[in-house]
Amino acid sequence: GYGRQPPDPRWPGGAALALQIVVNYEEGGENSVLHGDAGSEYFLTEHITTSAIGRRHLTTESLWEFGSRVGFWRLWRELTRRQLPVTCYGVTMALGRNPDAVAAMNDAGWEIATHGLRWNVAPPDGAAEERAQLEETLALHASICGAPALGWYNRSSAQTYRILSELGGLLYFADNYADELPFWADVGGRPELFVPYTLDANDMRFATSNGFAE
């Protein structure tokens, strides 16, 4: 960390505070038998539920559908009306299923960073297999969004960071909660920029333990 003497980040215009406004776009990338998965999503819902293996779970599906039907558009209208700069962390599968949302983000000038290929689906264990998936994810993201991703946020492992650093092209990683200022870190011998993320304003806190679901 920075210890007793934190650096002056020298924000543009002498600003005392810099905010990154983030909208996570995940609806359409979750576990579902409709997506070829063994069961429905159960980790993150606003309803106490258990995994449904081998069959659809309509309550879970409808909870996840709300974001793409209503929630995203509500946020898009309010943020666009205020002309605020926004970063979207978009799950590649979800973005591919919702081209109207991608077009709306591009029209508003949002940055569309990548939130990985799937939501809450573990990547392959092997380095070669994960590298192939990461290459596919970044290529699909660029094709869907019309531009390469500059940022990455997707519960990364040390192996994930090393592969992404070797592939190049990304300006920053956001999958870090250790600070409130950007910082540089060594990733496999390469300096990489980390722009920390915070869960303070992420509603996932209210849908898991000690939250609304209880």
Secondary structure, 3 states (H helix, E strand, C coil): CCCCCCCCCCCHHHCCCCCCCEEEECCCCCCCHHHCCCECCCCCCCCCCCCCECCCCHHHHHHHHHHHHHHHHHHHHHHHHCCCCCEEEECHHHHHHCHHHHHHHHHHCCEEEECCCCCCCCCCCCHHHHHHHHHHHHHHHHHHHCCCCCEECCCCCHHHHHHHHHHCCCCEECCCCCCCCCEEEEECCEEEEECCCCCCCCHHHHCCCCCCCC
